[in-house]
Amino acid sequence: MQRIYFDNAATTAIREEVLRAMLPFLRQQYGNPSSIHAEGRAARAAVEKSRRNIARAIGAKPSELFFTSGGSEANNMAIKGAVAALGIQTIISTEIEHACVLNSVGQMQAAGVNRIDLAIDQFGRADLGQLRTLLAKAEGKVLVSLMHSNNELGTLNDIAAIAALCQEFGAYFHTDTVQTLGYYPIDVQQMAPIHFMSGSAHKLHGPKGVGFLYIRQGIHIPALIVGGGQERQLRSGTENVAGIVGFAQAVDLALTEMPEHRAHISALKSYLIEQLQTHFGERLSFNGDWQGESHYKVLSVNFKTEVPTDMLLFKLDLAGVSASGGSACSSGALKGSRVLSALGLPDELRSLRLSFSYENTKEEIDRCIAALLKIV
């Protein structure tokens, strides 16, 4: 029986159209974009066309987009580059950001930058009232780093409102949109200034190993990786031409089909919630703003059970269901989730994150429910 993949917040299957777009740059048009011969020029043209297409998708100028190896590198570049070039004295973030942001902020704190952990509500959403207070009191230059959607909970932050607050108080704003690029419309020109924004291809049915950092025009940061001076001296290393082409194709497809895919995935999520409530009742609870402003492809659910989370995931895997999980405490080999800990999740609960794509079906949800009934 075919396996069920409910871990699309971790990565997604590459689309056939994306793979077809990439293959010529792996087989025939394999030139180095820095070379001046015909093969190199063809590769350079493909990179720049892809840059224009992705920039257009987010309302940016091509010159504001820099390709990276993924979201983690882009976030490191933004935070460390902002501190180095902009004289940032304070970074405001939350304790439930992605590890690449959390650890980058930690490194900057160790280097002498003031770090402030912004409060979150019961859903994991940043407290914008406290953000206003902190920005009003802050001295010196401030960087606010807040993700658009939490990767474990799905909870959405209002990045337009955050950008407006940062503009009001003269702060810089960095946002991680790895989970939302291609799923929600994002237009950096229609909002108050977003100064830095990261994206990644493999979360929207593109290839792994390629992402971007958007840097608002007029901001200049030093390179994190030095060498041959690629990406206009900001990110050295031969460009991943096939990956970049695939990224652009994935973004184009995601935006074109966004309404259809959103409706399909949202219906699946609603159906799963209904089935879970029907079959598990009081043994069940949900994390994040699952009834409100939450990513339509992510559902974080808790079970009251004696089965450890790692065993729950293992048994689901044996039943042919791929999911991810965490708990407020460590459970065997599975590391405890700091995100769920920050929400105050009781230790006795076992948490699963189920995340969907346009390829999933109601029949797969029925099979997942049947498997859970045998395990939990």
N, C-alpha and C positions, 0 to 999 in steps of 0.2 A: 504493500500500500504506500502511496506517495506521502512523503513527510509534509508536515504543516510547519510553515515558518512564520512565527509570531514574534520576531525579534527585529523588526524593521527600524527601530530607533537605534539599534547597534550598527547595522549596515543593511543595504538593500541589494537585490539581484540586479546586475547590469542588464539594461534593456537591449534587445536584439538590434534595434536601430542605432543605439549608441555604439555597440560593438562593431557594427558595419561601418560606421563613420570613422572609427579608430583604425581599423585593419590596414588601410592603405599606408598609414604613417608608421606601421610596424613592418611592412613588407616592401613596398615600392618607394614611397616618399620618406625615406628614413634619414634624410640629411640633418645635419646639426644646424639649428637656426642661426648660429653665429658665423657660419661659413658663407663666403661670398659667391660660391658657385651655384649652379642652377638648383641642385638638390637642397642646398642650404636656404636659398631664397624661397623655395616652395614651402619649406618647413616654417620659415619666418612668417610668410604670408598666412599660413594656417593658424599660427599662434595669434597673430594680430587680428585676424577675422574673428577668432573665438573670443578674444578680449573685447572687441567691439560688441559682439552679441551678448555676452554676459553683462557687460556694463550697461547696455541698453535695457536689459531685463530688470536692473535695480535702479534705473534712473541716474546712473553715474556716467562720467566721462571715461573713455578708455584709458586716459593717462592716470586715472585715479585707482586703477585696478592692477594688483601685483599678484602673479601666480606663485603659489607655495606648494609644499608637499601635503597640505591638509589644514584642517581647522586648528590643530594644536600649534603648529608652527606659526600660523597667522596670528593667533592670540598671543603667543610669546613675543612676536615681532611688535605687535601693537603696544603691549604693556611696557615692555622693556625699552622700546624705541621712544615711547612718549616720555618716560622718565628721563632718558638720556638727552633728548632734544628739546623738550618743552619746559623743563624745569619743574616737573610735577613734584609737589611736596606731600600731597595727600592722595591716597587711592581709597575710594569708597566702593565696596562690593558686598556680596553676601557670602555666607559660609556654605551655600549650596550651589555655587558655580561649578562648572566643569573643572576637573583636576588641573588641566593645563592653565586655566586662569588662576585658580586658587594657589597653585604652586608658584606661578610667576609673580603674583602679588606678594607671596611669602618671601621670595628672593629679593624683591624690591624693598620689603620691610627690613630684611636683614641688612640691606645696604643703606638703611637710614631713612627710608620713606615712611611717613605716617600712614598706618593702615586703620581703616574704620570698617567694621562689619555692620552693614545695614540690617535692620530687623526685617524679618519676613512674617507674613500672617500665617494662619493655620493651613493655608493652601500652598505655601511656599512662594507667595508673591511678594516682591519687594515693597516695603512700606514707603510710599511716596511722600507721605506727610513727614516722616522722619527725615527723608532725603532732603526735603525743602529746608527743614530746620538745620541739618548738618551743612548744607551748602551756604545757608545764610550766615553761619558762624565761622565757616572755614577761612583760614588765612593762607595766602599764597595760592599757587596753581593746583587745581584739583582734577583728577581723572576719575570718572564714574565708569565702572565696568560691570554691566548687568546683561545677562543672557536674555534672549527673546523668549525662548521656551525651555523649561527645565527638562533635561534629557531623561530623568527618572520619573518625574511626576506628570509632565506634559503641561503644567501650569504656565500660562502666558503672562509676560510682563508687557505693559503698555509702553513700547519703546518710543512712540511719538510723544507721549506725555513726559517721559524721562528726558528725551532730547530737548523738549521745551523748557523743562526745569533747568537743565544744564545751560541752555542758552541764556536764561534769565539771570543766572548767577555767574556766568562767564566760565563755566567748567567744561572740560573736554569729556566726550562720551564715546565709549567703546562698547559695542554689543556683539555678542556671539550669536549668529543666526544659523548655525550649522543645522539645527533641527527644523528650521522654518523656511529656509530658502527652497523655493519650488513648491511650497505648500500654502504659503500666504503671500499676497502681494506686498512687496517691499519697494518703496520708491524713496531714495535718499534725498531727492530734490523736493519732494512734497512734504517733508517733515522739517522741523527745526534741525539744525546741523547735527548729523551723526559724523563724528570725526574718524572713527575706525569701525570697520565691520568685517567679520570673518564668515566664510562659507566653505563648504566641502562637497565634493561631487558624489561620494559614495552613499550619502544619506538620501539621494534623490534618483537612484537607479543609474548612477554614473560609476566610473572606475574609482578604485581606491588609489590613494597616493597623490591626489591633486586637490588643491583648494585655492582660495584667494584671500587677500587682505585688501579691502577698500580703504584708501586713505584720502580724506577730503583734500581737495586742491588747496595749495598754499602751505600744507603741513609737510615738513621734511624730517625724516627720522634716519638714524644710521642703520647700516646693514647689520642683521643678526648673523648672517653667513657671508663671509667674504671669499673672494676668489676671482673669477673671471669677469665679474661686474654685470652679470645678466640682470634682467628685469630693471633696467635703468639704474644700475649700480646698487639696487636695494636687496637683491636676493641672488647671490651667485650660485652657479651650478647649471649645467645644461638643462634646458627646459624639457619637461615631460610632454613632448608634442602630442603624442597619441592621447595621453590622459587629458590634456587641455582641450583638444578637439572633442573628446568624449564628454567632457564637462559641459562644454557649450551646447552640445546636442541634447544632453540630459536636461539642462535648464530650459531649453526651447520647448522640448516635449512636455516638461512638467508645467510650464506656464500655459501652454496651449490647452492641455487637458485638465487643468486645475479644477474647474467647476465640476466636471464629471467625476473625477477621482475623489474630490472632497465629499460629494454626495454619497458615493459608493462606500467609502471608508467610514464616514459618519454613521451611515445606516448599520454597518457591521458592528461598530462600537456600541451603538444603542442596543442592538440585538444581543450582544455579549453581556452587557449590563443586565438586561432583562432576564436572560437565562441564568446568570450567576445568582441574581436575587431570588429567582424561582427555586433553584435547586439548593442553595446554601443558606438562605435566610439570615438568621442572626449570627451565624458563624462567619459572616462576610462583612467587610467594610472597604472603603475606597480611600485612596490618598489623592491629594491635590484637589483642584477645583473641577472635579469630574462632571458636575452639573452646570458649570458656567464657562468661564474663559480658559479653556484648556485645549491643547493640541488634539485635533480630532483623530490622530493616528495612535495615540498613547493612552493606555489605561493601566494604572497602578492599583492593585487589589490586595487586600490582606485576608488571610484565613486564620481562624482560631483552630489550631491543630497541633498535635504533638510531633508531627513529621517535620524534621529540620528543613530549612529552605533548600540546602544543597541536595538533600535526598528527594525533596519534592521536584526539583528541577531535573535530577537524574532520572526519576521515574517517568516524568513527562517526556524526557528525551527518549527513553526506551519505548514509550508509547507512540513515538513519532512526532512529538510536538516540541519545537524549539522556542524557548522563552528565556527570559532573564529574571533575576530576582535579587533580593537583598533583605536584610532585617536590621533592626536597630542595634542588635548585638551581633557579634561574630558567631557563626554557626558552622562548626567544623572547618572545612577548607574554604568556605565562602566568607569573604571579608564583609563585615558589617557595613551597612550603608550610612555614611555620614549625613546624607540628605534626609533619610527617614529618621535618623537620630535627632536631627535639628527640628523635625516636626513633633518630636516627643512620642514616637510610635512605641507602644508597650513591647517589652521583650518577648512576650508570649505569642505575638502575631508573626505570621510568615507572609512575606510580601512577594508578589509576582508582578513583573512588568510585561504586559502583552501589547505588542505594537504591530500595526497592520500596514498593508500596501494595497494598491488597486487590484492586485492579483489574488487576494484572499477572498474566501467565499463563506456563506452561511453554513454550508455543509462542514467546512473545516472547524467552525466554531462549535457545531454540534459534536464533532469528534473530540474536540478539546474538552468540552464539558463532560462528556462520557469518561474521558481519561481522568479528569480531576475527581469525579465522583468515586473512582476506584482507589484514589491515592489519598485524598484529604480526609 
